[in-house]
Amino acid sequence: MRNPYAVLGVSKSASAGEIKTAFRKHAKTHHPDRNPGDPGAASRFSDLNVAYEIVGDESRRRLFDTGRIDSNGRETYRKSFISTFAATLSRHVLNHKRHGPSRA
């Protein structure tokens, strides 16, 4: 799915009220019952619901804005500085044990 803000047609700085209003407006327009002959209406309506679940909820919106969940609401994997440092340190220690201290 594309960016939830784009799906709802709001800016990233939109208030909770603006997001809710945009969702309701688009949901009425793209609801499958209002578009019985349109096979893409269900898909658009589903995208609207997922987008609203993400940016309509303040805590999930914060997670999305910081990159901790993707546009489908799934957690993203991001290495932290600590885990990267720990992996580098452990490689260095193992290398030192195998080959002895490095000589300058």
NORDA-V142904 format. One record per backbone hydrogen bond with DSSP energy under -1.0 kcal/mol. CO is the residue of the C=O (numbers start at 1). NH is the residue of the N-H. Records with the same first field share a line. If there is no record, write none. Layout:
# NORDA-V142904
CO: NH / NH
This chain:
# NORDA-V142904
3: 7
4: 8
5: 9 / 10
11: 14
15: 19
16: 20
17: 21
18: 22
19: 23
20: 24
21: 25
22: 26
23: 27
24: 28
25: 29
26: 30
31: 34
35: 38
38: 41
40: 44
41: 45
42: 46
43: 47
44: 48
45: 49
46: 50
47: 51
48: 52
49: 53
50: 54
51: 55
52: 56
57: 61
58: 62
59: 63
60: 64
61: 65
62: 66
63: 68
64: 67
68: 76
70: 73
74: 70
80: 84
81: 85
82: 86
83: 87
84: 88
85: 89
86: 90
87: 91
88: 92
89: 93
90: 94
91: 95
92: 96
93: 97
94: 98
95: 99
96: 100
